[in-house]
Amino acid sequence: MTDRFVDLEFSQARWLVFTSYLLALIVDTMMIMQQGSLIAPPFSLLLLMYWTAQFIKHTHFFSAFILGLLMDAMLQTTLGAHSMIFIILTFVMLRYRLLFRSHSVIQQAFVIAFYLAFYQFLTFLLFSPSLQTGEYLLFWSMPLAGMIAWPIIALALRWITRKLILH
């Protein structure tokens, strides 16, 4: 990454962050309406992790809370449960974001897979989903799908940020 991208301020990219969150919520809604919601990672969480790692001066706890509430509303789960999970994962990302940023995108994908596995574990504990026999493999393979999606998301957002904001 260039030094200009490291020094990016939140005020410069605010509209890009909000637009990406909106698009992630739309994609999450489409996945929930389809039957792919078991294997599809929560894209709002992936984008939250990306933006949390990019902006050093902001914590993104409020964004995590709001995105979690919207996820609860979409999934019709207990209000605040996804907010709690998103805030826990955001806190862990904040603790290790400088180390996370120093990794290559492929290494970041493995870290994201660990975060998504923790997300699935908390989801399994809090919501105890009633899964059919064949759905357990799909449910627990979601971190692998997130690991595959991470390089695409990270590189696309990096490219968009460089093109639209820095140039």
PyMOL commands that set and color helices and strands:
alter all, ss='L'
color gray80, all
select helices_A, chain A and resi 3-6+10-33+35-37+43-54+61-75+81-102+105-127+135-140+142-166
alter helices_A, ss='H'
color red, helices_A
deselect
rebuild
show_as cartoon
